[in-house]
Amino acid sequence: MLYSTPSLSTGGCAVATTLDDVYESFEILDDWSDRYRFLIELGGELPPMPEELKVPEHKVRGCLSQVWLVGRREGDRLHFLADSDAHIVRGLVALVLLALGDKTPAEILRTDMQPILRRLGLDQHLSPGRSNGLHSMIERIRAIAAAHLS
């Protein structure tokens, strides 16, 4: 099953099910080490990606870490499955999928991730390498969405 936006949980306690949950958690967590830990927990809740999907054609170019991303259309919506070999990057993947997963291709293409990243402070707190990788992930999802426009 590909990732859409299931309830993400750790030990029975919900980490985040929506982008609003992430906003709320980031407001409560005023220390960036706690916010990064939250992102790591969020990434830990991504469904596992089968090893056979971790192939070069699914690899996101422009990321310092290894990131794999696949998408498929179910009805009028796109669903994604992704993974990374870096814990924080995996959390960033989960965040992006909360924002862009389970949407129509047109909705994905209309969604501007910059205000989301700015509201979370990620535009100021990610290293240049991680920031470039994050934008590469977003662009890969947008390319998949553009390929599925009807």
ABEGO torsion letter per residue (X at the ends): XBBBBBBBBBGGBBABABAAAAAAAAAABABAAAAAAAAAAAAAABBBBBAAABBAAABBBGBABBBBBBBBBBEABBBBBBBBABAAAAAAAAAAAAAABGBBAAAAAABBAAAAAAAAGAAAABBAAAAAAAAAAAAAAAAAAAAABX
